[in-house]
Amino acid sequence: MKLIYTDSLVVGAGLAGLRVAIASKERGLDTVVLSLIPAKRSHSAAAQGGMQASLGNTIKGMGDDEDVHFQDTVKGSDWGCDQDVARMFAHCAPKAVRELTNWGVPWTRVTKGPRQVVVNAEKVTIEEAEEAHGLINARDFGGTKKWRTCYTADGTGHSLLYAVDNKAISLGIPVHERVEALSIIHDGKRCQGVVARCLITGELRAYIAKSTTIATGGYGRIYEVSTNAIICEGIGQALALETGVAKLGNMEAVQFHPTAIVPVGILTTEGCRGDGGLLRDKDGHRFMPDYEPEKKELASRDVVSRRMTEHMRKGKGVDSPYGPHLWLDITLLGRKHVETNLREVKEICENFLGIDPAKDWIPVRPTQHYSMGGIRTDKTGQNPQLKGLFSVGEAACWDMHGFNRLGGNSLAETVVGGMIIGKYVADFCQENSLEIDTGLVESFVEKLGSEIDELIDGDGTESPFALRKEMERVMMDYVGIFRNGPELEKAVTELQALLKRSRNIGLKCKKRHANPELVEALRVKRMLKVALTVACGAAARTESRGAHAREDFPQRNDKDWLNRTLASWPDEHALSPELSYEQLDVMKMELPPGYRGYGINNAIAHPDTEKREHEITEVLSQLGDDADRHQRQHALMPFEVPESLMPKNERLCDTLDRPTPPVVGEESVGEQAL
């Protein structure tokens, strides 16, 4: 049994994991990162459009601040998020962007003077302030009142990942590549590390650490078509689930992105629509204003995806051998803009579709994209059930996204969450000791070894590849954009049958080292449990909230369902998870549940909403007119972040001697504000 000791262990080498590792290393702690692949190939590199941070440099972002970003995030979550966490996030996002600048991220910058942009399908001229010249630029994104998405053309994730990984290299943080964590070592109360398998040699290793941070990304690959990298299989969530102790949160909250190309499902960034691109049907008609006359193409992602699906159901989709699709039109942006700010999209269209998006429309349809659910954590990123187990990024339910995340908030969460939680991880390592029980460690290593022995030497007959293909089909057919009771029950039944069959997997290849069939067999059993938490949670939640849309329960029901789904798997032989619920306290909310601004307001109100609104009015009236926005916010819902991150943010609009453009409804401020 090979034992490797460290202070801070991080599983996953994407942006979130690397940022936690950097925070640990900067505190002088021994730090080790495990990764399936080289760090610079992590899925974080696939993020295109940008990360949200309320810098307020561009004229279209003037007047932006933490308050506006917070409100957009809460509304985007359909009031399913933890508002304390949303506040922590909005406060620290500008700090993270500026830190990344110091680490070498080449943000796209503001150029002073007039420039042409496309707003609502029309070319208009806006004029950037002379004082803003050279500051970090921002583009429009869905569900936001201001232009706040900071970007580097459409390769933002790539730029960030290279800068953050280079920072980790400069600190001497070791990344153990081609290593897969397959079991969490614990005694039911305390996490002590993980058992991992080398994908090259097949060797089992025990990594022992004071803190273990799961940063393995989402679980999109339980679906047949996904924009996720092929490594985003939910194994991190499965490891927590298989402890029988740790709980997952909101696993039924799965986001579908409106504009993935057909048929392969590769993402075309929301920046296409943020920069002025349009959605058209088979007749060339721009249909989004018919459904959402205010926000149009820039409604929240869950809304746009549903409207596109509804439109195709009406027979307005373009027929193709791969099923109906719609068109994304960015030709009106002009070739220079496409080749400068959307060059990754151009390359994707050329390489996978054989078209030129500067003159051809792009075939798109909604495709699984993001996992709001994950390992449930408290505000410090630690799992409440298993001391020493942390999670960050898409692997976690921290929970700043609730039931739908805004575009640009996920890339931001990786580095902002990593910055905040990384400090808490370092605190934990410095303040807590670990009594290592080698007998306990050995038992987990032996258990995983026995599982591998049974797969290789057993007489099972089931193919792991066939089981996975069936799972992906079930999730795509029955647990998609629109859901209903009968289909969800069918999904649960079929997934349970697959889980039962997965206990009889047999391998044709008997190698113990580099063996893709063995890797698939070890993963698919765990992926099926993750799929069941999604399906069971969706079947139980009889309402529609954010990305969870029930056709048989179309209302958002705050009265009965203003809560967070928790899933655990205490009996390893069970065929379904145990569900419980964590109530959201309206009386502690800074922004009580209200109307999101899309479609009809059919929400069933929580009995405490009106009471909380009255209480807020009273609190603010007692403060008087002299109180600034920081005092007002603190009086309603004080929040804390590590002390070094508490100072206020500074913005250009705080120093410019000019009026701040007003916020009008859900629309971005237009050029008339000049």
C-alpha positions in Angstrom: 0.0 0.0 0.0 1.5 3.3 -1.2 0.8 6.3 1.1 1.4 9.9 0.1 1.0 12.5 2.7 0.2 16.2 2.3 -1.6 19.1 4.1 -4.0 20.2 1.3 -5.1 17.7 -1.3 -7.0 18.9 -4.3 -8.8 16.6 -6.7 -9.1 18.3 -10.1 -6.7 20.7 -11.9 -9.2 23.1 -13.5 -9.4 26.7 -12.5 -11.3 26.1 -9.2 -8.9 23.3 -8.0 -5.8 25.2 -9.0 -7.0 28.4 -7.3 -7.6 26.5 -4.0 -4.1 24.9 -4.4 -2.5 28.3 -4.8 -4.2 29.6 -1.7 -2.9 26.6 0.3 0.6 26.9 -1.1 0.8 30.6 -0.5 0.1 29.9 3.2 3.1 27.6 3.3 1.2 24.3 3.3 2.2 21.2 1.4 -0.2 20.9 -1.5 -0.8 18.1 -4.0 -3.2 18.2 -7.0 -4.6 15.1 -8.7 -5.8 15.3 -12.3 -7.1 12.9 -15.0 -5.2 15.0 -17.6 -2.6 17.7 -17.9 -3.9 20.8 -16.1 -3.9 23.0 -19.1 -6.3 20.6 -20.8 -8.9 20.9 -18.1 -12.5 21.7 -19.1 -12.1 25.3 -17.8 -10.3 26.0 -21.1 -13.5 25.5 -22.9 -15.2 28.6 -21.4 -15.5 31.1 -24.1 -17.6 34.2 -23.4 -16.2 35.6 -20.2 -16.6 36.0 -16.4 -18.9 38.4 -14.7 -17.5 41.1 -12.4 -19.0 44.5 -11.7 -16.1 46.7 -12.8 -18.3 49.3 -14.5 -15.6 50.5 -17.0 -17.6 50.6 -20.2 -20.4 53.1 -20.7 -22.8 50.2 -20.9 -21.6 49.1 -17.5 -21.7 52.5 -15.8 -23.6 52.3 -12.5 -22.9 48.6 -12.1 -21.9 47.4 -8.6 -22.1 44.5 -6.2 -25.8 45.2 -5.6 -26.8 44.9 -9.2 -24.7 41.8 -9.8 -26.2 40.2 -6.6 -29.7 41.0 -7.7 -29.1 39.5 -11.2 -27.6 36.4 -9.7 -30.5 35.8 -7.3 -33.1 36.4 -10.0 -31.2 34.2 -12.4 -31.2 31.4 -9.7 -35.0 31.8 -9.6 -34.6 32.4 -5.8 -33.0 29.0 -5.3 -29.5 30.3 -4.3 -27.9 30.9 -1.0 -28.1 34.7 -0.9 -25.2 35.0 1.6 -23.0 33.1 -0.9 -24.3 35.3 -3.8 -23.2 38.3 -1.8 -19.8 36.9 -1.0 -19.3 36.1 -4.7 -20.5 39.5 -6.1 -18.3 41.3 -3.6 -15.1 39.4 -4.5 -15.5 39.1 -8.3 -13.8 42.4 -9.1 -10.9 41.5 -6.9 -10.5 38.2 -8.7 -10.4 39.9 -12.1 -7.8 42.3 -11.0 -5.7 39.5 -9.4 -5.9 37.6 -12.7 -4.6 40.7 -14.5 -1.5 40.6 -12.3 -1.1 37.0 -13.2 -1.0 37.7 -16.9 -4.5 37.4 -18.2 -4.7 39.6 -21.4 -8.2 41.0 -20.9 -9.8 42.8 -23.9 -9.6 46.5 -23.1 -11.7 49.6 -23.6 -10.8 52.0 -26.4 -11.8 55.6 -25.8 -14.1 57.4 -28.1 -16.9 56.2 -30.4 -17.4 52.6 -31.4 -20.1 50.6 -33.2 -22.0 47.9 -31.4 -25.1 45.9 -32.2 -28.1 46.4 -29.9 -31.4 44.7 -30.6 -30.4 43.9 -34.2 -29.4 47.5 -34.9 -26.0 49.0 -35.3 -25.6 52.0 -32.9 -22.6 54.1 -31.9 -21.6 54.5 -28.3 -18.8 56.6 -26.9 -16.4 55.3 -24.3 -15.0 57.7 -21.7 -11.5 58.9 -22.1 -10.8 57.9 -18.5 -11.9 54.3 -19.4 -9.2 53.9 -22.1 -7.1 50.8 -21.4 -9.3 49.5 -18.6 -10.9 46.0 -18.8 -13.8 45.8 -21.2 -17.1 44.0 -20.8 -19.8 42.6 -23.0 -23.5 41.9 -22.6 -24.8 38.5 -21.4 -28.2 37.0 -20.8 -30.1 37.9 -17.6 -28.0 40.9 -16.7 -28.9 44.6 -16.3 -25.5 45.8 -17.1 -22.6 44.9 -19.4 -20.3 43.2 -16.9 -18.9 40.1 -18.6 -15.1 40.6 -18.8 -13.5 38.7 -21.7 -10.5 37.9 -23.8 -12.2 37.6 -27.2 -14.0 34.3 -27.0 -11.2 32.3 -25.4 -11.5 33.6 -21.8 -11.3 30.2 -20.1 -8.2 29.3 -22.1 -6.5 32.5 -21.1 -7.5 32.2 -17.4 -6.4 28.5 -17.2 -3.0 29.1 -18.7 -2.4 32.1 -16.4 -3.6 30.3 -13.2 -1.7 27.1 -14.1 1.5 29.1 -14.7 1.0 30.7 -11.3 0.7 27.2 -9.7 3.9 26.1 -11.6 5.7 29.1 -10.3 4.8 28.1 -6.8 6.0 24.6 -7.3 2.7 22.9 -6.8 2.9 19.3 -8.0 0.1 18.0 -10.2 -0.1 14.2 -10.4 -1.5 13.7 -13.9 -3.3 10.6 -15.2 -4.5 9.8 -11.7 -8.1 9.1 -10.9 -9.6 9.4 -7.4 -12.1 6.5 -6.9 -12.9 6.5 -3.2 -12.9 8.9 -0.2 -11.2 7.7 2.9 -13.3 8.5 6.0 -14.5 7.2 9.3 -18.0 8.5 9.0 -17.1 11.9 10.5 -13.7 12.9 9.2 -12.4 12.9 5.7 -8.8 11.7 5.6 -8.0 11.7 1.8 -8.7 9.5 -1.2 -7.7 6.3 -2.8 -6.7 6.9 -6.4 -5.7 4.7 -9.3 -2.9 5.5 -11.8 -4.4 5.3 -15.2 -1.1 4.3 -16.7 0.2 1.6 -14.4 -3.0 0.7 -12.6 -1.3 1.2 -9.2 -3.5 2.1 -6.2 -2.3 4.9 -4.0 -3.7 6.4 -0.8 -3.4 10.2 -0.6 -3.7 11.3 3.1 -4.4 14.9 3.8 -5.8 17.3 6.5 -8.2 18.7 3.9 -9.5 17.2 0.7 -11.0 19.5 -1.9 -13.2 18.0 -4.7 -12.9 20.2 -7.8 -13.8 17.7 -10.6 -16.3 19.7 -12.5 -19.9 18.8 -13.5 -21.8 15.7 -14.5 -22.9 16.6 -18.0 -21.6 13.3 -19.6 -24.4 11.3 -18.0 -26.3 12.8 -20.9 -26.1 11.6 -24.5 -25.2 15.1 -25.9 -23.4 17.7 -23.8 -21.1 20.7 -24.3 -19.0 19.2 -21.4 -15.6 17.7 -21.9 -15.6 13.9 -21.9 -14.0 13.9 -18.4 -17.0 15.7 -16.9 -18.7 12.5 -15.7 -19.7 13.4 -12.1 -17.2 11.1 -10.5 -16.4 13.7 -7.8 -20.1 13.9 -6.8 -20.2 10.1 -6.9 -17.3 9.8 -4.5 -19.1 12.0 -2.0 -22.3 10.1 -2.5 -20.6 6.7 -1.9 -19.4 7.8 1.5 -23.0 7.2 2.6 -22.5 10.3 4.8 -21.9 13.3 2.6 -24.9 14.8 0.8 -25.3 16.3 -2.6 -27.5 19.4 -3.2 -30.0 20.3 -6.0 -28.8 17.5 -8.4 -32.0 17.9 -10.5 -30.9 21.5 -11.4 -29.3 20.9 -14.8 -28.9 23.7 -17.3 -29.2 23.4 -21.1 -27.4 26.0 -23.1 -29.4 27.5 -26.0 -26.7 27.5 -28.7 -24.7 24.3 -29.1 -24.0 23.4 -32.7 -25.8 20.5 -34.4 -25.1 17.6 -34.3 -21.9 17.4 -32.1 -23.1 19.7 -29.3 -20.0 21.9 -29.1 -20.7 25.2 -27.5 -21.0 28.6 -29.3 -20.6 31.2 -26.6 -23.4 33.3 -25.2 -21.1 36.1 -26.3 -22.5 35.6 -29.8 -25.9 36.8 -28.6 -24.3 39.2 -26.1 -22.5 40.9 -29.0 -25.8 41.2 -30.9 -26.4 37.8 -32.6 -30.0 36.7 -33.3 -31.9 33.5 -33.2 -34.0 32.6 -36.3 -36.3 29.8 -37.3 -36.7 27.9 -40.5 -38.4 30.9 -42.2 -35.6 33.2 -41.1 -37.9 34.9 -38.6 -36.4 36.3 -35.4 -38.7 34.6 -32.9 -37.4 35.5 -29.5 -39.1 38.9 -29.3 -42.4 37.1 -29.8 -41.8 35.3 -26.5 -39.7 37.7 -24.5 -40.3 41.2 -25.9 -38.0 42.9 -23.3 -34.8 40.7 -23.1 -35.3 38.8 -26.4 -32.2 36.7 -27.1 -30.7 37.8 -23.9 -33.2 36.4 -21.5 -31.8 33.9 -18.9 -30.4 30.7 -20.4 -33.1 28.4 -19.0 -35.8 30.7 -20.6 -34.1 30.9 -24.0 -33.7 27.2 -24.1 -37.3 26.6 -23.3 -38.5 29.2 -25.8 -36.4 27.6 -28.5 -37.8 24.1 -27.7 -41.4 25.4 -27.7 -40.8 27.0 -31.1 -39.4 23.8 -32.6 -42.4 21.9 -31.2 -44.6 24.3 -33.2 -42.9 23.0 -36.4 -40.7 26.0 -36.8 -37.4 24.1 -36.6 -35.2 23.4 -39.5 -35.4 19.7 -40.5 -32.0 17.8 -40.5 -30.9 14.2 -40.4 -30.1 14.9 -36.7 -33.5 16.3 -35.8 -34.9 19.9 -35.9 -32.7 22.8 -35.1 -32.7 26.6 -35.3 -30.3 29.2 -36.6 -27.9 31.5 -34.8 -27.2 34.5 -37.0 -24.0 36.5 -36.2 -23.5 37.7 -39.8 -24.8 41.2 -38.8 -21.8 41.6 -36.5 -19.5 41.8 -39.5 -16.4 39.8 -40.4 -13.9 42.0 -38.4 -15.9 41.5 -35.2 -16.3 37.7 -35.8 -12.6 37.2 -36.6 -11.5 39.4 -33.6 -14.0 38.7 -30.8 -15.5 35.4 -31.8 -12.6 33.7 -33.4 -13.0 30.4 -31.5 -16.6 30.3 -32.7 -15.4 30.9 -36.3 -12.9 28.0 -36.0 -15.5 25.6 -34.5 -17.9 26.4 -37.4 -15.1 25.9 -40.0 -13.8 22.7 -38.5 -17.0 21.0 -37.5 -19.6 22.4 -39.8 -17.7 23.6 -42.9 -19.3 27.0 -42.8 -18.2 30.6 -42.4 -20.2 32.2 -39.6 -19.4 35.7 -40.9 -21.7 34.9 -43.9 -23.5 31.7 -42.9 -26.1 31.0 -40.2 -25.1 28.5 -37.5 -27.3 25.4 -36.8 -28.0 25.3 -33.1 -30.3 23.8 -30.5 -30.3 23.6 -26.7 -27.9 21.0 -25.2 -26.9 20.0 -21.7 -24.3 22.4 -20.5 -24.0 22.9 -16.8 -24.6 21.3 -13.4 -25.9 23.6 -10.7 -26.1 20.7 -8.3 -23.1 19.1 -6.6 -21.5 18.3 -3.3 -23.4 20.3 -0.7 -21.1 22.7 1.2 -21.5 25.5 3.7 -20.3 29.1 3.0 -16.6 28.1 3.6 -16.8 25.3 1.0 -16.8 22.5 3.6 -19.3 19.6 3.5 -21.5 19.8 6.7 -21.5 16.0 7.1 -17.9 15.1 6.6 -15.3 17.3 8.3 -12.3 18.1 6.2 -14.1 17.4 2.9 -14.3 20.6 0.8 -15.7 21.2 -2.7 -15.5 24.1 -5.1 -16.6 25.1 -8.6 -19.1 23.1 -10.7 -18.4 20.0 -8.5 -20.0 21.8 -5.6 -23.4 23.1 -4.5 -22.0 26.1 -2.7 -24.8 27.4 -3.6 -24.7 30.6 -5.6 -26.5 29.4 -8.7 -29.7 27.9 -7.2 -31.7 26.4 -10.0 -30.2 28.3 -12.9 -26.9 30.1 -13.3 -26.2 33.2 -15.4 -23.8 33.1 -18.2 -20.4 34.3 -17.1 -21.1 33.4 -13.4 -19.6 29.9 -13.7 -16.1 31.0 -15.0 -16.2 33.7 -12.3 -17.2 31.1 -9.6 -14.2 29.0 -10.4 -11.7 31.7 -9.5 -13.8 33.7 -7.0 -14.9 30.5 -5.2 -11.4 29.2 -5.4 -10.1 32.4 -3.9 -12.5 32.5 -1.0 -12.7 28.8 -0.2 -9.0 28.4 -0.7 -8.4 30.7 2.2 -10.9 28.7 4.4 -9.1 25.5 3.3 -5.8 26.9 4.4 -7.3 28.1 7.7 -8.7 24.6 8.3 -5.3 22.9 7.6 -3.6 25.3 10.0 -6.2 24.9 12.8 -6.8 21.2 12.6 -4.7 18.1 13.1 -5.3 14.7 11.6 -4.9 11.4 13.4 -4.0 8.9 10.7 -5.4 5.4 11.1 -3.4 3.3 8.6 -5.8 0.4 9.2 -8.7 2.5 8.1 -6.7 3.6 5.0 -5.8 0.0 4.2 -9.4 -1.1 4.4 -10.4 1.5 1.7 -7.5 0.5 -0.5 -8.4 -3.2 -0.2 -12.1 -2.5 -0.9 -11.2 -0.7 -4.2 -8.7 -3.5 -5.0 -11.5 -6.1 -4.5 -13.8 -4.2 -6.8 -11.2 -4.2 -9.5 -10.4 -7.9 -8.9 -14.1 -8.8 -9.3 -14.3 -6.9 -12.6 -11.2 -8.5 -14.1 -11.5 -12.0 -12.6 -15.2 -12.3 -12.3 -17.7 -13.9 -14.6 -19.9 -10.9 -15.3 -21.6 -10.5 -18.6 -22.7 -6.9 -18.8 -20.8 -4.4 -21.1 -20.0 -1.1 -19.4 -20.2 0.6 -22.7 -23.7 -0.6 -23.4 -24.8 0.4 -19.9 -23.5 3.8 -20.3 -25.1 4.3 -23.7 -28.5 3.3 -22.2 -28.0 5.7 -19.3 -27.2 8.6 -21.6 -30.3 7.8 -23.7 -32.6 7.7 -20.7 -31.3 11.0 -19.3 -31.6 12.7 -22.7 -35.1 11.4 -23.4 -36.7 11.7 -20.0 -34.8 14.2 -17.9 -34.2 17.0 -20.3 -35.3 20.6 -20.8 -39.0 19.8 -20.2 -40.0 17.2 -17.6 -43.1 15.4 -16.5 -44.2 12.8 -14.0 -44.6 9.8 -16.2 -41.3 10.2 -18.0 -39.4 10.9 -14.8 -40.8 7.8 -13.3 -39.8 5.8 -16.4 -36.3 7.3 -16.1 -36.0 6.2 -12.5 -37.2 2.7 -13.2 -34.9 2.3 -16.2 -31.9 3.7 -14.4 -32.5 1.4 -11.4 -32.5 -1.5 -13.8 -29.2 -0.4 -15.3 -27.7 0.1 -11.8 -28.7 -3.4 -10.9 -27.2 -4.7 -14.2 -24.0 -2.8 -13.5 -23.3 -5.1 -10.6 -22.7 -7.9 -13.1 -20.2 -6.1 -15.4 -17.7 -8.4 -17.2 -14.5 -7.3 -19.0 -13.1 -8.6 -22.2 -9.7 -7.0 -21.6 -8.1 -8.4 -18.4 -5.2 -5.9 -18.2 -4.7 -4.2 -14.8 -2.7 -1.2 -16.2 -3.8 1.0 -19.1 -7.2 -0.5 -19.7 -10.0 1.8 -21.0 -12.6 -0.9 -20.5 -11.7 -1.2 -16.8 -11.8 2.6 -16.5 -15.3 2.7 -18.0 -16.5 -0.1 -15.7 -15.3 1.7 -12.6 -16.9 4.9 -13.7 -20.3 3.8 -15.1 -21.4 2.2 -11.8 -20.8 5.5 -10.1 -22.3 7.6 -12.9 -25.5 5.7 -12.6 -25.9 6.7 -9.0 -25.3 10.3 -10.0 -28.0 10.0 -12.7 -30.4 8.5 -10.2 -30.0 11.5 -7.9 -30.9 13.8 -10.8 -33.9 11.7 -11.9 -35.2 11.1 -8.4 -34.8 14.7 -7.4 -36.6 15.9 -10.5 -39.4 13.4 -10.0 -39.9 14.5 -6.4 -39.9 18.2 -7.1 -43.4 19.0 -8.2 -42.9 22.6 -9.3 -41.0 24.5 -12.0 -38.0 26.5 -10.9 -35.2 27.8 -13.1 -33.8 25.0 -15.3 -36.1 22.5 -13.7 -39.3 22.8 -15.8 -42.2 20.5 -15.1 -44.9 20.5 -17.7 -47.3 19.0 -15.3 -46.4 21.5 -12.5 -45.7 24.8 -14.4 -45.7 27.1 -11.4 -42.8 28.1 -9.2 -44.1 27.0 -5.8 -42.4 29.0 -3.1 -45.0 28.0 -0.6 -44.1 24.3 -0.7 -40.8 24.1 -2.6 -38.6 27.0 -1.5 -35.9 24.6 -0.4 -32.7 22.8 -1.5 -32.9 19.1 -2.4 -30.3 16.9 -0.5 -29.4 13.4 -1.7 -27.4 10.8 0.1 -26.8 7.0 -0.4 -26.3 5.4 3.0 -27.0 1.9 1.8 -24.5 0.9 -0.9 -26.8 -1.9 -2.0 -29.8 0.4 -2.5 -31.2 1.3 -6.0 -32.0 4.9 -5.2 -30.8 7.7 -3.0 -32.4 9.1 0.1 -33.8 12.5 -0.4 -34.3 15.2 2.2 -34.8 19.0 2.0 -33.1 22.1 3.4 -35.4 25.0 3.8 -34.5 28.5 2.5 -35.4 31.1 5.2 -37.2 34.0 3.5 -36.9 36.1 6.7 -33.1 36.2 6.2 -33.2 37.1 2.5 -32.0 40.5 1.3 -34.1 40.0 -1.8 -37.3 38.1 -1.1 -38.9 35.9 -3.8 -40.5 37.9 -6.6 -41.1 38.1 -10.3 -38.1 37.2 -12.5 -39.3 39.2 -15.5 -40.1 36.4 -17.9 -43.5 35.3 -19.2 -46.4 35.4 -16.8 -45.9 35.8 -13.1 -47.5 32.5 -12.0 -45.5 31.9 -8.8 -47.2 30.6 -5.7 -46.0 33.0 -3.0 -44.3 32.0 0.2 -46.3 33.1 3.3 -43.3 34.9 4.7 -42.5 37.0 1.5 -44.9 39.8 2.3 -43.8 39.9 5.9 -40.1 40.1 4.9 -40.8 42.8 2.4 -42.5 44.9 5.1 -39.6 44.2 7.4 -37.1 45.4 4.8 -39.1 48.6 4.3 -39.0 49.2 8.1 -35.3 48.6 8.4 -34.4 50.9 5.5 -36.7 53.7 6.7 -35.0 53.6 10.1 -31.6 54.1 8.5 -32.8 57.3 6.9 -31.8 58.9 3.6 -28.2 59.6 4.6 -27.3 55.8 4.7 -25.1 54.7 1.7 -25.7 51.5 -0.2 -23.2 49.6 1.9 -24.9 50.5 5.2 -28.3 49.6 3.7 -27.0 46.2 2.5 -25.3 45.5 5.8 -28.5 46.3 7.7 -30.5 43.8 5.6 -28.1 40.8 5.4 -24.6 41.1 6.7 -22.1 38.8 5.1 -18.5 37.8 5.8 -15.5 36.8 3.6 -11.9 36.4 4.7 -10.6 39.6 6.1 -8.2 40.3 3.3 -11.1 40.2 0.8 -13.4 42.5 2.8 -12.2 46.0 1.6 -14.7 47.8 -0.8 -14.2 47.7 -4.5 -13.3 50.9 -6.5 -14.9 51.7 -9.8 -14.4 54.3 -12.6 -18.0 55.6 -12.1 -17.1 56.5 -8.5 -14.6 59.0 -9.8 -16.1 60.2 -13.1 -17.7 63.6 -12.9 -20.7 62.6 -15.0 -24.2 61.2 -14.2 -24.6 57.5 -13.8 -27.0 56.0 -16.4 -30.1 54.6 -14.7 -31.1 50.9 -14.6 -34.3 50.4 -16.6 -36.1 47.1 -15.9 -34.1 44.1 -17.1 -32.6 46.0 -20.1 -29.0 47.0 -20.4 -28.6 50.8 -20.5 -28.7 52.2 -24.0 -26.6 54.8 -25.8 -29.2 57.4 -25.0 -27.8 57.6 -21.5 -24.8 59.5 -22.9 
